[in-house]
Amino acid sequence: MADFRIAVLDDYQHVALTLADWSPVQAQAEVVVFDRHLSEDEAAKQLHGFDALCLMRERMAMPRRLLERLRRLKLICITGGKHRTLDEDAVRERGIKLLAASGSETGASATSELAWGLILAWMRRIPQEAQAMREGGWQTQCGSVLRGKTLGLVGLGKLGRQMVPVAQAFGMQVRAWSQNLTPEAAAAAGAQYTSKEDLFIISDIVSLHLVLGERSRGIVTRADLARMRPHALLVNTARAGLVDQDALYEALAQGRIGGAALDVFDEEPLPPDDRLRTLDKVVLTPHLGYAAREQMRGYQQNTVRHLVDYLAGAR
């Protein structure tokens, strides 16, 4: 394995080699870290000489056409249980081994915590006021409190349920809907079940917590956005594909909803000239939901464990 080469991709925060001990891997293989996103053509050129790729979530898409250009590839390590932009059929056909590294239980609340950070940032106008302070200003806007407001959760699974006790601590009412949710399951989680239509009508804040799939793609429609109150906030820390993006942009640009707090986008990294960057009524973060130190440490440590086992010939 002396000439085995491993590429660690999309290490934007330069943490891959610091959150885990890679020395057992580096003793047997060459490890090269890429700290910026590669286009498909760049990836084909720069990764063709590697035997293994370590992917951070879905930052780097691996479609069939790219995999076919990486003829030396023998192993792919993904982080998390799912990687929707990886062509697993092509992986199997090529005989490439696929290993999944989990995160950590400590970091399991990272995405829901970020959702609350976005909500508070929007409600109290924190980004705007912080920027005004840097520019020498003082108070410029009035924010709003959460007490007495209604939080509508689209999705009440693992992450959606984490939102409920925090909302209750703020003195909020919690409504919830998903395609399979029952009134009994909602009540057990501390929320009140409502129809999808009513949720968008009555909620001051709508937060999305669904897995993206064929049934959920575009589940937040133009009609749903039209039902929202003029002051209401849409929060998306799940996947951009859940929402009709054209309808969302129009609703924001025309001032028909209060705003949006978005951590996920159709194209990531978000292009510098993307139209969302031109809007005043948005808080944008660069897909930080899972990217907490605790979660990233779990991903890297388990990736190292998989690589050590692979290099030792373990199945």
C-alpha positions as CSV (number, residue, x, y, z in Angstrom):
1,M,0.0,0.0,0.0
2,A,3.1,2.3,-0.1
3,D,1.8,4.0,-3.2
4,F,-1.8,4.2,-2.1
5,R,-3.1,7.8,-2.5
6,I,-6.1,9.2,-0.6
7,A,-7.8,12.5,-1.4
8,V,-9.7,14.3,1.3
9,L,-12.2,16.6,-0.4
10,D,-13.8,19.9,0.4
11,D,-12.1,20.6,3.7
12,Y,-13.3,24.2,3.7
13,Q,-12.6,24.8,7.3
14,H,-9.2,23.1,7.4
15,V,-10.2,20.7,10.1
16,A,-9.9,17.3,8.6
17,L,-6.4,16.6,9.8
18,T,-6.8,18.3,13.2
19,L,-10.0,16.7,14.5
20,A,-8.6,13.1,14.1
21,D,-5.3,11.4,14.3
22,W,-4.4,10.5,10.7
23,S,-0.9,9.3,11.5
24,P,-1.9,5.6,11.2
25,V,-3.2,6.3,7.7
26,Q,-0.3,8.5,6.7
27,A,2.1,5.8,7.8
28,Q,0.7,3.6,5.0
29,A,-0.6,6.0,2.4
30,E,-0.2,9.5,1.0
31,V,-3.0,11.8,2.2
32,V,-3.8,15.0,0.2
33,V,-6.3,17.5,1.4
34,F,-8.3,19.8,-1.0
35,D,-9.6,22.8,0.8
36,R,-11.8,24.3,-2.0
37,H,-14.6,22.9,-4.1
38,L,-13.6,21.4,-7.4
39,S,-15.7,21.6,-10.5
40,E,-16.4,18.3,-12.2
41,D,-13.7,18.9,-14.8
42,E,-11.2,20.0,-12.2
43,A,-12.0,16.9,-10.1
44,A,-11.4,14.6,-13.1
45,K,-8.0,16.2,-13.7
46,Q,-6.8,16.4,-10.2
47,L,-8.2,13.2,-8.7
48,H,-7.4,10.7,-11.5
49,G,-4.2,9.6,-9.7
50,F,-5.9,8.7,-6.4
51,D,-7.0,5.3,-5.1
52,A,-9.5,6.6,-2.4
53,L,-11.7,9.6,-1.9
54,C,-13.0,10.9,1.4
55,L,-16.2,13.0,0.9
56,M,-17.7,15.4,3.4
57,R,-21.4,14.9,3.2
58,E,-22.7,16.0,-0.3
59,R,-20.2,18.8,-0.9
60,M,-18.7,17.0,-3.9
61,A,-21.1,15.4,-6.3
62,M,-20.0,12.0,-7.8
63,P,-22.1,11.3,-10.8
64,R,-21.4,8.4,-13.1
65,R,-19.6,10.5,-15.7
66,L,-17.0,11.7,-13.2
67,L,-16.5,8.2,-11.6
68,E,-15.9,6.8,-15.1
69,R,-13.0,9.2,-15.5
70,L,-11.4,8.2,-12.2
71,R,-10.0,4.8,-13.4
72,R,-7.7,4.3,-10.4
73,L,-10.4,4.7,-7.8
74,K,-10.9,1.7,-5.4
75,L,-12.5,3.2,-2.3
76,I,-14.9,6.0,-1.4
77,C,-15.5,7.0,2.2
78,I,-18.7,9.1,2.7
79,T,-19.8,10.9,5.9
80,G,-23.3,10.3,7.0
81,G,-25.7,7.6,6.0
82,K,-26.8,9.0,2.7
83,H,-25.1,10.7,-0.2
84,R,-27.8,11.7,-2.7
85,T,-25.3,13.1,-5.3
86,L,-23.3,9.9,-5.4
87,D,-24.2,7.4,-8.2
88,E,-24.1,4.2,-6.1
89,D,-25.0,2.0,-9.1
90,A,-21.9,3.2,-10.9
91,V,-19.8,2.6,-7.7
92,R,-21.1,-1.0,-7.5
93,E,-20.5,-1.6,-11.2
94,R,-17.0,-0.5,-10.9
95,G,-16.4,-2.7,-7.9
96,I,-15.4,0.4,-5.8
97,K,-15.8,-0.2,-2.1
98,L,-18.1,2.3,-0.3
99,L,-17.8,3.0,3.4
100,A,-20.0,5.3,5.5
101,A,-18.6,7.1,8.5
102,S,-21.1,8.3,11.1
103,G,-20.9,11.5,13.1
104,S,-21.2,11.8,16.8
105,E,-24.2,11.8,19.2
106,T,-22.9,15.0,20.7
107,G,-23.2,16.7,17.4
108,A,-26.6,15.3,16.5
109,S,-28.3,18.6,17.5
110,A,-26.1,20.7,15.3
111,T,-28.7,21.4,12.5
112,S,-31.6,22.2,14.8
113,E,-29.4,24.5,16.9
114,L,-28.4,26.4,13.7
115,A,-32.1,26.7,12.8
116,W,-32.7,28.5,16.1
117,G,-29.6,30.7,15.4
118,L,-31.2,31.7,12.1
119,I,-34.5,32.3,13.7
120,L,-33.1,34.6,16.4
121,A,-30.8,36.3,13.9
122,W,-33.8,37.2,11.7
123,M,-36.3,38.1,14.5
124,R,-33.8,40.4,16.3
125,R,-32.1,41.7,13.1
126,I,-28.7,40.6,14.4
127,P,-26.8,40.5,11.1
128,Q,-28.1,44.0,10.1
129,E,-27.4,45.6,13.5
130,A,-24.0,43.9,13.8
131,Q,-23.0,45.3,10.3
132,A,-24.3,48.7,11.3
133,M,-22.1,48.7,14.4
134,R,-19.1,47.8,12.3
135,E,-19.8,50.8,10.1
136,G,-20.1,53.2,13.1
137,G,-23.8,53.2,13.5
138,W,-26.2,52.4,16.3
139,Q,-29.8,51.1,16.5
140,T,-31.5,51.1,13.1
141,Q,-34.4,48.6,13.4
142,C,-36.8,47.0,15.9
143,G,-36.8,43.3,16.1
144,S,-39.6,41.0,17.5
145,V,-39.8,38.5,20.4
146,L,-40.7,34.8,20.0
147,R,-43.0,34.6,23.0
148,G,-46.6,34.2,21.8
149,K,-45.6,33.4,18.2
150,T,-46.5,30.2,16.4
151,L,-43.8,27.9,15.0
152,G,-44.9,25.6,12.2
153,L,-42.8,22.6,11.6
154,V,-42.9,20.9,8.3
155,G,-41.5,17.5,9.4
156,L,-41.5,16.2,12.9
157,G,-38.8,13.5,12.7
158,K,-35.5,13.4,14.6
159,L,-34.5,17.0,13.9
160,G,-38.0,18.4,13.9
161,R,-38.7,17.1,17.3
162,Q,-35.5,18.8,18.6
163,M,-37.2,22.1,17.8
164,V,-40.2,21.6,20.1
165,P,-38.8,22.0,23.6
166,V,-36.8,25.1,22.6
167,A,-39.9,26.6,21.1
168,Q,-41.8,25.8,24.3
169,A,-39.1,27.4,26.4
170,F,-39.5,30.6,24.4
171,G,-43.3,30.5,25.0
172,M,-44.3,29.6,21.5
173,Q,-47.1,27.6,20.1
174,V,-45.9,24.6,18.0
175,R,-47.9,23.3,15.0
176,A,-46.6,20.4,12.8
177,W,-47.4,18.7,9.6
178,S,-45.9,16.0,7.3
179,Q,-47.3,13.5,4.9
180,N,-47.2,10.7,7.4
181,L,-47.7,12.6,10.7
182,T,-50.7,11.7,12.8
183,P,-52.3,13.9,15.5
184,E,-51.3,11.4,18.1
185,A,-47.6,11.4,17.0
186,A,-47.6,15.2,17.0
187,A,-49.0,15.4,20.5
188,A,-46.5,12.9,21.8
189,A,-43.7,15.2,20.5
190,G,-45.3,18.2,22.2
191,A,-46.8,19.7,19.0
192,Q,-50.3,20.2,17.7
193,Y,-51.1,18.5,14.3
194,T,-52.5,20.8,11.7
195,S,-53.1,20.5,7.9
196,K,-50.4,21.7,5.6
197,E,-52.6,24.6,4.4
198,D,-53.4,25.8,7.9
199,L,-49.8,25.5,9.0
200,F,-48.7,28.0,6.4
201,I,-51.6,30.3,7.1
202,I,-51.2,30.6,10.9
203,S,-47.5,30.2,11.5
204,D,-45.2,33.2,12.2
205,I,-42.2,31.0,11.5
206,V,-42.2,27.9,9.2
207,S,-39.2,25.7,9.6
208,L,-38.5,22.7,7.3
209,H,-37.2,19.4,8.6
210,L,-37.9,16.8,5.9
211,V,-35.6,14.4,4.1
212,L,-35.4,15.3,0.4
213,G,-36.9,12.5,-1.8
214,E,-39.3,12.0,-4.7
215,R,-42.3,12.5,-2.4
216,S,-40.9,15.6,-0.7
217,R,-39.2,17.4,-3.6
218,G,-41.0,20.7,-4.2
219,I,-43.4,20.0,-1.3
220,V,-43.4,23.7,-0.4
221,T,-45.3,25.1,-3.4
222,R,-46.1,28.5,-4.7
223,A,-49.6,28.2,-3.2
224,D,-48.1,27.4,0.2
225,L,-45.9,30.5,0.1
226,A,-48.9,32.6,-0.9
227,R,-50.7,31.5,2.2
228,M,-47.9,32.8,4.5
229,R,-48.5,36.0,6.5
230,P,-46.8,39.1,5.2
231,H,-44.4,39.1,8.2
232,A,-43.8,35.4,8.3
233,L,-40.3,33.8,8.1
234,L,-39.4,30.6,6.2
235,V,-36.4,28.7,7.6
236,N,-34.7,26.0,5.6
237,T,-31.9,24.0,7.1
238,A,-32.9,20.8,5.3
239,R,-32.6,20.8,1.5
240,A,-33.3,23.5,-1.0
241,G,-35.2,21.1,-3.2
242,L,-38.0,21.0,-0.7
243,V,-39.1,24.5,-1.9
244,D,-40.2,25.9,-5.2
245,Q,-37.2,28.2,-5.6
246,D,-38.6,30.5,-8.2
247,A,-41.7,31.0,-6.1
248,L,-39.6,31.7,-3.0
249,Y,-37.5,34.3,-4.8
250,E,-40.6,36.0,-6.2
251,A,-42.3,36.1,-2.8
252,L,-39.2,37.6,-1.2
253,A,-38.4,40.1,-4.0
254,Q,-42.1,41.3,-4.0
255,G,-42.3,41.5,-0.3
256,R,-45.1,39.0,0.0
257,I,-43.5,37.2,3.0
258,G,-41.4,38.7,5.8
259,G,-38.2,36.9,5.0
260,A,-36.3,33.7,4.7
261,A,-33.4,32.2,6.6
262,L,-31.6,29.7,4.4
263,D,-28.7,27.3,5.0
264,V,-29.1,25.1,1.9
265,F,-29.2,25.9,-1.8
266,D,-29.7,24.1,-5.2
267,E,-26.1,24.7,-6.1
268,E,-23.4,24.6,-3.5
269,P,-21.2,26.5,-3.0
270,L,-23.7,29.2,-3.8
271,P,-22.4,31.1,-6.9
272,P,-21.2,34.7,-6.2
273,D,-23.8,36.1,-8.6
274,D,-26.8,34.0,-7.3
275,R,-30.0,36.1,-7.2
276,L,-30.6,35.2,-3.5
277,R,-27.5,37.3,-2.6
278,T,-29.3,40.4,-3.9
279,L,-32.2,40.2,-1.6
280,D,-32.5,42.3,1.6
281,K,-35.0,40.0,3.3
282,V,-32.8,36.9,3.7
283,V,-30.3,35.6,6.1
284,L,-27.9,33.3,4.3
285,T,-25.4,30.8,5.8
286,P,-23.2,28.4,3.8
287,H,-24.7,25.0,4.7
288,L,-23.4,25.2,8.3
289,G,-26.2,22.9,9.7
290,Y,-24.0,19.8,10.3
291,A,-20.7,21.6,10.3
292,A,-20.2,21.8,14.0
293,R,-16.8,20.8,15.5
294,E,-18.3,17.9,17.5
295,Q,-20.0,16.4,14.4
296,M,-17.0,16.9,12.2
297,R,-14.8,15.3,14.7
298,G,-17.0,12.2,14.7
299,Y,-16.9,12.1,10.9
300,Q,-13.2,12.4,10.7
301,Q,-12.4,9.9,13.4
302,N,-14.7,7.3,11.9
303,T,-13.3,7.9,8.4
304,V,-9.8,7.3,9.8
305,R,-11.0,4.1,11.4
306,H,-12.4,2.8,8.1
307,L,-9.2,3.7,6.3
308,V,-7.0,1.9,8.8
309,D,-9.2,-1.2,8.5
310,Y,-9.2,-1.0,4.7
311,L,-5.4,-0.6,4.5
312,A,-5.0,-3.6,6.9
313,G,-7.1,-5.7,4.6
314,A,-10.1,-5.9,6.9
315,R,-13.6,-6.4,5.4
